[in-house]
Amino acid sequence: MAGNLANNGGNTDVGNTDGGNTDNGSTDESTDEGETATCDDVNPLVNPFAGKNFYVNPTYQTNLDTSIASASGSTKTNLELMRETGSAYWIDVKAKLHGTGTESLEGILTDAAVKGDMVTFMVYDLPNRDCNAHASNGEICCKYNADLTCDYSYSGPCDEGLNEYKTEYIDIFAEILGRFDCLVDIALVIEPDSLPNLATNLANPSCQNSVQSYTEGITYAINTLSAAAPHATLYLDGAHGGWLGWSDNMAAFVDIVNDLPY
């Protein structure tokens, strides 16, 4: 796994993984379109967001317009400000990978390449996602119930779920990113809440049964995505201070990160 843990300015991401070159100067690469793009080397000591224009997603703007139309006062003012503010976009189902519209990874990158904006994506589709609360449980499971929800009580291997995650989500994600490396400034937040859940909620059998999924899946995601887009910046999510801010919780999280199967 490329990169190292370091604190950063956000309140949800405590480790960054940068898959960049270490050569001095810039790297010129030919794109699929036949253009020559100049890439800046990734420096983990430099804020990758500094001086960038952040992508404002037209799909998000359209979603906000409904609320703005019925709002008033300070609520409306705040929503209008949010409408023009760049934000990260969640790629939390496989159906959001391909597409031409700005609700998809591919469509957003295509639009951002034209506009010259930096984009941030949340990579979020692990098997047995959200093992503790099940509030945002996902579409990929170590073992499926009859209704295709996850059987969190299953304590066997997650090989099938991990294969689905790798081949139907991460590998496709990586292929798309690779086409836009150097054309678009990209930041990725890797699987929010997942390793923090292992740090604090292993007493919950649902999380104990998800250890293989989370540790192997996240390692594969980081290695595969950083290899496909070496000029993107990757952040390994570390929850927030109210969760991991306690010394025992933070120590448990650091141990899990150190023990990832690189």
N, C-alpha and C positions, 0 to 999 in steps of 0.2 A: 504494500500500500504506500502510495507516494505521500510525502508531506509530514507535518508534525503538528502537535497540539499547540495552540496559542490563543490567548484571549483576544477578542475583537470587540468592536463597538456595539454590536447588536445585543439585545437582551434575551435572545433565544439560542444563539449559536456560539458555542464555546470552542471550538477547534476548527482549524481550517486545514484543508488538504489541497495543495497546489501542485498540479501535474505539469510543470513547465520545464523548458529547457534551461540550461545553465550557461549557454554560450553568451559571450558578450555581443552587443549589437542586436540587430533584428534578424528575423528569419523570414525569408521570402518563400511562399508556397504557392503552387498553382492550384486553383480551385477547379471544380467540375465544370464551371462555366467558362473556363479558359482564361480567367482574370488572374492577375498576380496581386496577392494581398500581403501586406507587410505586417508581421506580428511582433508585438513587444514581448520580450521575455517576461515570464512570471516571476515576480520578486515577493516572497512571503512577508517581507518587512514593509511593503508598501500597500497602502489601502487601495484595493482594486476599484473602489467606487469613486475615488477622488477625481474630480474634474469631468465626470461622465454625465451625459444626459440619460435619464432613466426612462425606460419604455413605459408608456401609458397605453394600456390595453383597451382597444375599442370595444371589445366584448364586455369588459368590466364597466366601461362608461355607459354602455347601453343598459346593463343591469341596474346601475345606479339611477338612471334617468327616471325609472318608474317610482323610486322612492323620492327623488327630488320633486317630482310633479305633485306629490301629495304632502310634502313637508312645508314647514314655515319657520320663520325666526332663525335662531342660531343653528338649529338642526339642519335647515336647508342650506345655510351658509357653509356649514362644515361639510355637508355632502357635496356641495359644488366644489369646494377645495379638494376633497378626496378625488373627485372626478378627473382633475387635472394633475394628480400626483401619481408618479410611477410606483408600482408595487410588484411583489413577487406573484407568480402564477403557479397554482398547484396542478401538477401533472399526477393526479391521484387515481387514475384508471387507465387501462390500456387504450381505451377508445380516444383518449386525448393525445395520443402520439402522432398519428398521421392526420393530415387534413389541410385544407387551404384557408380555412377561417381562423380568426384569432382566438378561438377557444382550444386550439391544438398547438402542441410543441412545434410542429413543422410550420404551421401558418404564422405563429408568432415570430419565429426566427426569420421567416421570409420577409415579413413586414418590417421587423427591426433592422434587417440588412439594408433595406431601402432608406429607412429613416436615420440610420447611424446611431441608434440608441443602445444602451446596455440593458440586458434582460437578466432577470433572476427567476429561477424555477425551483419549486419544491419537489424533490424526488420522493414519492410517497406511495408505495404499493407493495410493501413486504408481505409475505405470507403471514397470516395470523396478526395482522396489523392491530395496533391499539389493544394489547393483550390485557391490560388491567381494567380500563373503563368500558371497552367495547363501544364507545360512542362514535368512533370513526373507523370501525372495522371495515376491511376492504374486500376486494374481489378475489384475492388469491389465498388459498388455505393450505395448511399442511394436510388436513383431511376435511373433506366436505360433508356437511349434513345433507339430508335428502333435498332440502330447499336451497342448497348451494351456499348456505352460510357456513362459517368455520366451526368445526367441532373442537373447541379449545380444551376439552377434556382429554383429547387424544394425546398420548405421551410417547408415541413411536417416532421414528425418523421422519424428517420433513423433506426427503429427497424429491418427491414428486412436486411439492409446492415450490421448492427452490428451483427446480428445472423450469417450471412455468414462469417464475419470476425472471430468471436469467434469459430465457429464450424468447419470451413473449413481451417482456417489458424492458429490461435493462439493455439487452442487445439491440433492440430496435431504437431505444432512446439514444444509445451510443452512435448508431449509424447515422441518425439524423443530426446529432451534434457535430459529428465529424465533417459533415458537408458545410457547416457554418463556422468552423474553427477559423479564426483570423478575420472572418467577415463580420462577426458580431462579438462584442464583449459579453461574456457569459459568466454568471455565478450560479452555483447549484448548492442547495441546502439538502443534505442527505438524510432521509428518513427521520423526520422530526419525532421526538418523544420515545423512540424505539430503544436505544441503549439506556437512556435514563430510566425507562420502565424496568429494565433488567437490574439496574443499580438499586432500586428501591422497592420493587414489587415481586421479588422472587418467591415470597411466601404465598403468593397467589398462584395456584397450579396452572392457570392460563398462561402466565408469563414464564413459569418454569418450563412449560411444554413448548415455549417459543424460542428458547435460547439458540438452538441450531439455526432456526430461520433468521433470526436477527443478526447473529454474529457472522455467519457465512454469507448471508445475503448482502449485508452492508459492505463487507470486505470485497465481494465480487462487484458491487456497484461502484465503489471508489476506484478499484483497479481498472475496470472496464471503461468507465466514463472518462477518467483522466487520460487513459491511453488513446481514446478516440478523439478527445478535444484537449490536447496538452496545454492550450493557452486559456482554458477556462479555470476559474477559481472554485474550488470545492470546499464547503464547510460541513464538518461533522457536527450535527446538532447536539447541544449539551443542555437542553431545557432552559431553565431560568433560575435566578438566585433564590426564589422562594421554594424551589424544589430541590436543587442540588447545592444550594448555598451553605448547607450544613456540612461540617467537616467530614462526618462519617459517610454521608451520601456522596460527596465529591470524591472521597477516597475510593469508594466502591466503583464509581463511574470510571475513574482513571485506571483502576485495575482491569476493568472490562475492556477498555480501549487498548491497554497494553497487551492484553491476551488475545486480541483479535487474530484470526488465523491468516496472517499476512501471506 
